[in-house]
């Protein structure tokens, strides 16, 4: 359920798809790396492969697997980036997974190193021996480093999703002029693949699982406050990014020129606590991170620190770019559905900040329970009704003094989007 | 209980003190900042202050408060840094707190800004109004930034401890030649002040609280694995720190020159998952972070990423410094003793990695319970007996095949130090 009916258009966008990941055929010279072209060839017709057995030949016509996908995109400064991401991010994820089809379907650990030609199936992959003292390197040159790190299938999927976000961001950068994509968007995506949910979040949307009444956070928010130290660290190492207008130090309020020489509370990239420092000329600059809660901003401009787009975003009436401080990489959390028993009332809830600004985890869990119990367990529309109810309660009702919640507080003034996904 | 009796000397050091924080007198021009001199004047004789009332005059002869302090220092490459830190860190903490005596004893929120002359007591501090549109800045110039952030007393203590660690590190740097202090040390310090425990950790020591059988972690470990992304981020931004010998990328094992052009698993500063990349010339360099678990190293050299000292540490037979990748700043966690009821069996346990390498949280909690119940609740030596038992069990017993634990596994080969502190 997107949009709360308050306006004709909104900047939130959503996507829900079942995506087939087709094993890449004859990918000679093609690499599953970020350097790969932006072109998405997931729909390319498959060739039959010459060296397979007869049964495998028929299977290889369309060898691969499906993933289920839900995603929310909360746009800012226009809906362009959100619209594009909603149409393409799952294709980038698919593209990253195409090179992993054989590896993910093979129960043995992923190979650390692949041969030059990625056409080979897993049986043909040259497994690297556990010790590396078999090659040109003499035994005594690598005495301490003879073991290799185990890498799980799960961490390959996480890596694929992380790089898909990066490629999506690159594509927005490349097409932002031709496709008129100003602004950017937060992105929250849930991928269900081989028994596990992968929840990837870049921004201030939020996902929780409600299982048997228990709340399990599946994401955290990335804001100027939660990422303060990363941003201050970058500004400290690259002061030129601050354009002589900003200081990497944080102060609890603006400093006035007349306060020069007094002692003021501050904190830097190394500190979680506060201490006093003597105010110097440089401290009169505007702080890189400033404000509290929903009003916290990076360089007085943007309130989220991860997401897609924003390549042209600058500090108002200046030539200072914000993008270097933003990350397009998500944090990916994994929920293994096979590890738990689930009942029809167990759900994954994805919501943009329009939901979470006025409705907390416990209230969401309450609405989920309340609405689900009012429908038959096998009624397929019961989850949609929960999503709709969550949106409506966060929007509130239009009264003389604006949109009001049940408790008479102001409803969310933001776009509100919610997915409720049965586990 | 320090040292496990296995050798004549050890690199672990410990300190336990009750420290009086004396309000700084007439500190005109003196600042509670890192720029302050390394000199510790906590023992300086007090002058009486001229402007106080008669009762306050007598009190001001020795105005201040006490804190209780326990700390463990796990030295490496010699015990010099650990010995010095064990003798001075609490004095640096004291020094940082001296400027806060009046502020911490005043129940109202700490002032954001102090006047030029810090002699003034809290009543004389010029409290800054909540809005800043009272000065030379015109109203319309700061419309969005008129509120100040609330800063708690607790966060001032945290900031004081954080900066004390930095000053301790600076002192080791300054005196390392004259005092012969090669090497460095991890530092874990617990400060009890005004009803709260502040547990500050820089390194791979560990603190837990055991309350009513429940385990509450009071620190986390800082190792090449837990701090991989911070270190990779720094190396990515400052590649010159890698001296052309290392790559900021992580690989699951060393790459051999003959593997050029193949695809290898990797991850960079943005990734938690793994992906394949084509091996290029640059990837043949040694990875900045390499190895797993206790064998993980920064630039093949050091296994901890936070601590004091190590200013001269270089990569073996090279001129590449390690110190830029190490942080001397602790993470400080706070436990409010006034929020819970405590019984005589509730304790805070501090231990160096010699303990935790062979004894996990649950086993430590089991030993605590087992030993405490075998002594009377009012027997003051019962906590010492727990610490001794924890050390002895982690050391094991000398058999023909070396020091063995009760389960016949190898005992800890490291120094083992434990504090058991009743709550």
Interface residues (C-beta under 8 A of the other chain):
Chain A: X31 X32 X33 X96 X99 X110 X112 X113 X114 X115 X116 X118 X128 X132 X135 X136 X137 X142 X144 X145 X147 X148 X149 X150 X151 X154 X155 X156 X157 X158 X159 X160 X161 X162 X163 X166 X230 X233 X234 X237 X238 X252 X253 X254 X255 X256 X257 X258 X259 X261 X262 X263 X264 X265 X267 X270 X271 X272 X273 X274 X275 X276 X277 X278 X290 X291 X292 X295 X300 X327 X329 X331 X332
Chain B: X31 X32 X33 X35 X96 X99 X110 X112 X113 X114 X115 X116 X118 X128 X132 X135 X136 X137 X142 X144 X145 X147 X148 X149 X150 X151 X154 X155 X156 X157 X158 X159 X160 X161 X162 X163 X166 X230 X233 X234 X237 X238 X252 X253 X254 X255 X256 X257 X258 X259 X261 X262 X263 X264 X265 X267 X270 X271 X272 X273 X274 X275 X276 X277 X278 X290 X291 X292 X295 X300 X327 X329 X331 X332
